[in-house]
């Protein structure tokens, strides 16, 4: 089920939790995210796939209201993120593994964010246990390894027990054990009926983690598909991915 | 708003720089007070009550930079580390976050400023004990007022720091601008000679030394209370400008 370059794909209206409508962001006149429209549904892991610099992180930041779109909107259950009361209870996000003060302990970091959303301190201990950081929670987060930082980021995402999870490149820099841990965690969360939206530039990893795929290149929607459908063309997932993204490059070349 | 204030309070007390800067502010004022007192012990002619009070509070010159830096770092350290994105994800209404930072930093800096100011005063008074120098008693309303206003001045400096940090977003740049704002106008006002007072009475450092931390303000200067209100107005302008930029710029 490949969609073209223009228009909103006519997907059947299932449970729709994250919805982008013509979301656009320009830096210095150049579109980084270009009229991006798609939906992310509950109960499955949706992979957000695209080469480096294709606009995945910018899209994630716009969904969270951190960057303002130049055009279009991103909605969660029909409302913009900024309109959600105590949003960590609805949406959990891992944007990058360094979004903490290196001098602050993991526990204090989580306690502060919990306090901002009226989440009880006992929940902080729960998520620390979930991500396996209980024993080092009093240590300054700046002393953590990359894997531990990712786990702290995941703890933040899980803090409010949210129904929607957004994770930007969660497996970046993780060892194989960490990658498997994230994969199992995400699949478990989706199986509980949550909406899980996870970006990656690694098609092989997405093939193992995601059920549905949203593929972008140069900020444009290339495909809204499933892992099964993408591989159904007879070639490997990797070939299918390259075919999609090279089209995006060609398209851009023709108008530039 | 209450939740945001609790969040900011936990964040402020859970980094070491807060404690270092607070301790350094108090220590610098105590040390200045003691140093000034010791210096005056052997000074002729015998110092007046006004001199010893004014000079024993002179550590506020350093304390204002330390507490100003504390205010700056509360904002810029978040931009420098990426923490700001976690903060705004938790509380998307940015001006609520800014207001919470102002409330928490204002309260903490005012408290630390008052402690530092009293430490400077006591340092001076304790070291001149047993000499002919007249005691500046806190029972004298003019003395108590000078000590309290100095603490309040320091609190306002931290809020100027919060505003600058929100505008500039970069620790080094914001602290550099803060220091420049404290010293450059002072030097500039000095270039006007006698006429400089007309400008100098609006300049933070000159207000501190000649209007706030004194029993009687220098000629042509504002009353200490007015000077502190002026500092609060500067802080408000900086914070409001920061608030406008927060709304306009991406996190």
HADDOCK unambig.tbl for C-alpha pairs under 7 A between the chains (distance, minus, plus):
assign (segid A and resid 64 and name CA) (segid B and resid 89 and name CA) 6.47 0.50 0.50
assign (segid A and resid 66 and name CA) (segid B and resid 85 and name CA) 6.89 0.50 0.50
assign (segid A and resid 66 and name CA) (segid B and resid 250 and name CA) 6.02 0.50 0.50
assign (segid A and resid 66 and name CA) (segid B and resid 251 and name CA) 5.24 0.50 0.50
assign (segid A and resid 67 and name CA) (segid B and resid 250 and name CA) 4.63 0.50 0.50
assign (segid A and resid 67 and name CA) (segid B and resid 251 and name CA) 6.20 0.50 0.50
assign (segid A and resid 68 and name CA) (segid B and resid 250 and name CA) 6.35 0.50 0.50
assign (segid A and resid 82 and name CA) (segid B and resid 92 and name CA) 5.20 0.50 0.50
assign (segid A and resid 82 and name CA) (segid B and resid 93 and name CA) 6.76 0.50 0.50
assign (segid A and resid 86 and name CA) (segid B and resid 90 and name CA) 6.91 0.50 0.50
assign (segid A and resid 87 and name CA) (segid B and resid 90 and name CA) 6.21 0.50 0.50
assign (segid A and resid 88 and name CA) (segid B and resid 90 and name CA) 5.81 0.50 0.50
assign (segid A and resid 98 and name CA) (segid B and resid 81 and name CA) 6.80 0.50 0.50
assign (segid A and resid 98 and name CA) (segid B and resid 82 and name CA) 6.25 0.50 0.50
assign (segid A and resid 99 and name CA) (segid B and resid 81 and name CA) 6.26 0.50 0.50
assign (segid A and resid 99 and name CA) (segid B and resid 82 and name CA) 4.26 0.50 0.50
assign (segid A and resid 99 and name CA) (segid B and resid 83 and name CA) 4.39 0.50 0.50
assign (segid A and resid 99 and name CA) (segid B and resid 85 and name CA) 6.60 0.50 0.50
assign (segid A and resid 99 and name CA) (segid B and resid 86 and name CA) 6.10 0.50 0.50
assign (segid A and resid 100 and name CA) (segid B and resid 81 and name CA) 6.18 0.50 0.50
assign (segid A and resid 100 and name CA) (segid B and resid 82 and name CA) 6.16 0.50 0.50
assign (segid A and resid 100 and name CA) (segid B and resid 83 and name CA) 4.36 0.50 0.50
assign (segid A and resid 101 and name CA) (segid B and resid 78 and name CA) 6.88 0.50 0.50
assign (segid A and resid 101 and name CA) (segid B and resid 81 and name CA) 5.72 0.50 0.50
assign (segid A and resid 101 and name CA) (segid B and resid 83 and name CA) 5.93 0.50 0.50
assign (segid A and resid 103 and name CA) (segid B and resid 15 and name CA) 5.73 0.50 0.50
assign (segid A and resid 104 and name CA) (segid B and resid 14 and name CA) 5.80 0.50 0.50
assign (segid A and resid 104 and name CA) (segid B and resid 15 and name CA) 5.35 0.50 0.50
assign (segid A and resid 108 and name CA) (segid B and resid 10 and name CA) 6.96 0.50 0.50
assign (segid A and resid 108 and name CA) (segid B and resid 14 and name CA) 6.34 0.50 0.50
assign (segid A and resid 112 and name CA) (segid B and resid 7 and name CA) 4.44 0.50 0.50
assign (segid A and resid 112 and name CA) (segid B and resid 10 and name CA) 5.35 0.50 0.50
assign (segid A and resid 112 and name CA) (segid B and resid 11 and name CA) 5.95 0.50 0.50
assign (segid A and resid 113 and name CA) (segid B and resid 7 and name CA) 6.18 0.50 0.50
assign (segid A and resid 113 and name CA) (segid B and resid 90 and name CA) 6.26 0.50 0.50
assign (segid A and resid 115 and name CA) (segid B and resid 3 and name CA) 5.78 0.50 0.50
assign (segid A and resid 115 and name CA) (segid B and resid 6 and name CA) 5.99 0.50 0.50
assign (segid A and resid 115 and name CA) (segid B and resid 7 and name CA) 5.14 0.50 0.50
assign (segid A and resid 116 and name CA) (segid B and resid 3 and name CA) 4.61 0.50 0.50
assign (segid A and resid 116 and name CA) (segid B and resid 4 and name CA) 4.88 0.50 0.50
assign (segid A and resid 116 and name CA) (segid B and resid 6 and name CA) 6.70 0.50 0.50
assign (segid A and resid 116 and name CA) (segid B and resid 7 and name CA) 4.90 0.50 0.50
assign (segid A and resid 116 and name CA) (segid B and resid 90 and name CA) 6.32 0.50 0.50
assign (segid A and resid 116 and name CA) (segid B and resid 91 and name CA) 6.71 0.50 0.50
assign (segid A and resid 117 and name CA) (segid B and resid 3 and name CA) 6.44 0.50 0.50
assign (segid A and resid 117 and name CA) (segid B and resid 90 and name CA) 6.60 0.50 0.50
assign (segid A and resid 118 and name CA) (segid B and resid 3 and name CA) 6.44 0.50 0.50
